[in-house]
């Protein structure tokens, strides 16, 4: 991290979103943060381990025979490596469920928030328009004044909400979705489907899939992302170091963005 004209340069901006997401899920599940942001590093190698599990899930999801041969088989149960008793939930099962929840919540929210910030700062006027919506709600309605914008206040910001939906649409945190078929004309989103255009959502209601395709953790994710997005837009100016350069990403079970350094400046300084 370096400082230029009161702006801080974040070379690894993606790491800070991941650290934030991990700390938040720690507070949700265990009422205590993991201290990723405080220490500024991958505590206990948890992020690296989550990435490895991501890669395994991506492969095992398509090739179940590999999963069955390696883990999901009677021999593993008989050796008591991964004991399975359908009649009882043991402590190690609680650990497994908690671990899965940490990985699922942190990776997806991190990617969703990165997509929001990355696409907002690259679309001319989007960040300023969202901030104007937030600031105008303060004197007129007395909202968005808390240190961290409340979920209730963030919900009442129509433009911010459609920007979040568009960020999830154009760059889904989980690429391994149920298959769908669209015509050449783009029957769902139109010919500009690849473009980040939040206005397309005005009048729409859903951004996390619907019916059997809906995300089971969408309510928690919506709360996290709404509060984070509103607070970031209100309190910080963010710009990409090289606006002409596209970010890079790797697709596992979730998508992992990287290499999009930014300048960030607090509006309070």
C-alpha positions, 0 to 999 in steps of 0.5 A: 500500500502506498500513499499519493496526494492523500490517496492510498493505493491498494495493490491487492484490493481483492484481499481487503474485500475477502478479509472484510467478508470473513470478519463479518461472517465470523461476527454472524456465526460466532459473535466475534471477528476473525481479525483479518482486517485488524491484522491485514493478513490471511489468519490461519491460512483460512483464505488459502484453504477456502480457495483449495476447497473451492477448486475441489468443489468445482471438480467434484460437482461435475465428476461425482465419481471422483468425490465418491472414490475419495471421500463419500464411500463406506470405507472412509466411514468405516475407518472413522475418518469421516464417520457418518451416522444419519441418526445423530448430529455429532460435534464434528458435524457442527464444525463441518456445517460452520466451516461450510457456512464461513466459506459460502458466505465469505467467498460469495459476498467478497466477489459480489462486492468486488463486482459492485465496486469494479463495475461502478467505478468503471461506469461513468457517473454511477458512483456519483449518482449513487452517492447523490442518492445517499446524501440527499436522503440525509437532510430530507429524510434523516437516513444514512447517518450512522457510521455504517449505513443500516440495512433499513436505510440502504433498502430505501436507496433504489439506485444503489439496490439496482446497482447491486443487482446488476453487479450480481447479474453481470458477474455472478459469484457462483458460475456453477449455476443450473443451466438455462438456454437463451436465444441469440437475441438475448431474450432475457436481457437484450442485446446489451446483456454484457454491459453493466447497465443498472437501469435495466433493473428499475421495476424488477424485484429479484437479484438472487435467482428465483424459485429453485434457483434462488440462493439459500443465503441470499437474505444474509448476503443482501444485508451485508452487501447493502450496508457495505455498498452504501457505506463505501459509496458515501465515505470513499472515493475509489478509482482504478489505477489503470482504468483501461485494464480489465481485472483478472479472475479464476473460476472455481466453485465461486469466481475469484477476482484479482489484479485490479489495484485501486486508489482509495481516499476517505472523504473525511480527510 
